[in-house]
Every structure is written in structure tokens, then in C-alpha cells.
Amino acid sequence: MSRKSIIPVALAILGIACLIILLTVVPRRIAYEDAGEFTDSSSQVAGLDEKPGITAESAHFVGRSEGKKRWEFATDKVLIPDEDDWVELEGIRDGVFYDEGKVWMYFSAERARVNMNNDNLNLENVVFQSASGDSLSADTLTWDKNYDKVILEGDVRVRQGPSAILTCARAEYAPGDNILEAIGETVLEIEIQDD
């Protein structure tokens, strides 16, 4: 995997973590500020696993910094449980990271969970794809702030161009290192064309 591909992947992962944290802090603060105004809140419904809390369905989120759009994504469902530190998102799709106003990377995930207290993040069936077509996918992605590495597990697949694919069962990435460490059985497929 080239150095140019690893940096965007790491930034994308950290961007998603920051985004999910933002999504959890703002609604929770609003809920706590307004808690005394309603005695019977119809906005609290049973969501995933019948947990009481706040549920938003079919949401579209956009993140801006210094007046510029930096990222956006749509999600089918967001659940902020009342008495749990984890916020859950389902059906993350149409995710885009921007760099200087241009599409830089796309992303999607089947499910995400973020811990509001320690910034840990879990993604399931995650796919990152650069604007040039290179991609990284895995069954699970975990960011543990104490471990300080992104852990990719289960059918980790890095595709660079149409003819190079690296697969492994587990990979780790330390943001800033520009190195993706494949762990366990690793297969690199390269198609060589004879002109």
C-alpha cells in the first residue's frame, strides 16, 4: 500500500471517530437541557435492543470547518441510549470526505458504535474508497484510544488499482506511521500484464 493511500485512510478513520463523537455530544446536551420541560416525552422510543433513549431515523450529517464542507454521510438510524456510554448508528452510507472542496474519499459501514466517555470506536463491514479508486475494507474496525492503533479484522482487503490486492485476517495501523501492519496469513495478488 502506497504512502499516499495510508494517510487518507487514517485520516478518514479519525474523521469518522470525531464525527460520531460530535453526533453523540450535541443531542445528549440538548436532551439534558430540555429534560425538565417535558414530563412525558414522546421523542424517547425503544430502539435497538429495546433500549430507552433518543432515536433518529434517516439522518444526513454534514461537518464543516472554517466555513468549508469537510465530510458528510447519511445513516438509517442513530440511537443514543439513556443509560449507556455507547451511541449506535446503523446503515452509514454515502459518506464523503472533502479536501479543499474536492471529493477525497468515500466511506460506508453497516453499523458503528462510539463510546462517549473514552472515544473508542467500533465499525462493522466498513469500506473506505479513495477518489482514485483504491479501497480498504474489513469486517470490523476498532479504535481503542488506550491502544493508540486502528485494528482491522476479518477479511481485511486493500485494493490498489485494478491489479493489486492484499488480503489478511488482521491488520493494525498507528495514525501517523504510514505503515499498515498485516498480521497472520497475508496474501498479495499482483496481476502483471505483458505488453
PyMOL commands that set and color helices and strands:
alter all, ss='L'
color gray80, all
select helices_A, chain A and resi 3-34+48-50
alter helices_A, ss='H'
color red, helices_A
select strands_A, chain A and resi 44-46+52-65+68-81+86-99+102-115+121-130+135-144+149-160+164-173+180-190
alter strands_A, ss='S'
color yellow, strands_A
deselect
rebuild
show_as cartoon
